[in-house]
Amino acid sequence: MAESKFLKAYCEKTNQYFGLEIKKFGSAWKVVNMIQLSSDEAKIISSEIEQSFFETNANLIACSRCGNRKVGGCSCAKKKHQCARNMKYQFDCIYCDALKIDYSLPTASEVGSRAGGTVTLSQGQEVKIRYADDRPLTKIMVGVGWDPDPGEHNMDVDSSVVVMSPNNCEHDLVHFSNKEHSSGCVIHHGDNLTGEGGIQDGDDENISVYLNKVPRQRDKLVFVLNIYNCDDRGQTLDKVKNLYIKLYDPDSKKTLIQYRVNGNMGRDTAIVIGMAYKKNESWNFKAIGRSLRVSDVRALASRCADYI
């Protein structure tokens, strides 16, 4: 399994923030994703850990002069990497001398002013799970939703939760035929085939999560979706749109955190959409949005550790 980290970067040339997802392959850390952050997102997101050196992934453009792909390690006196076209940054922007990793933490005032509204995440971003006054939440309601293409009939997308151990070697599965974890920390409210009856209009399925009941030997709740009986029906996620996950305050039903999946998932049949995880005694939520091809939910649960 490739270990991953999220870094926040600031471009001194354009005064914009970016998020870099890096993963460990063998002994090397490599960039696998880059996203632009809004000013509000940049206020509440920080780099996970100081990372002094990392490389680009093999599919990224190397320096035209020396061929080096290492960030900050190019041997040329003047970097020869193309930076931006029409202000649209791609992976090659990470070679730019103007892009610096930002290890600063959000100030208390920034966290407080943002915590009162809904936090909208992009892929790879994360935020603490808490009330508007910064108190930690012990219970959350999770809503997931999707829309099949109008011409697609008899498609059943199911939500599940994989409750994982700190080393990712053990997991428990909560899904439509096993609706409650043995500890009571996760309760699935059933397979909703109509899309009606959710916390908010549009939710297809809902899940109750009691963070204070998560067993000590478990520290991650991975939220996944898969197409039921996908092989026999020949159905794939390219026929599904508007995938999202929302975390609600269970008392007010107010949306605290939301993440909408962008991009075509092609011929894949399942997606690891997000994860709640415990870090330094606090619970956080991370938007993942990574798809894969599996035949059923148990195969999905056994593989999802590779996607978080």
Secondary structure by P-SEA (a helix, b strand, c coil): cccbbbbbbbbccccbbbbbbbbbcccbbbbcbbbbbcaaaaacccccccccccccccccccccccccccccccccccccccccccccccccccccccbbbbcccccaaaaaaacccbbbbcccbbbbbcccccccccbbbbbbcccccccccbbbbbbbbbbccccccccccccccccccccccbbbccccccccccccccccbbbbbccccccccccbbbbbcccccccccccccccccccbbbbcccccccccbbbbbbcccccccccccccccccccbbbbbbbbbbbbbccaaaaaacccccc
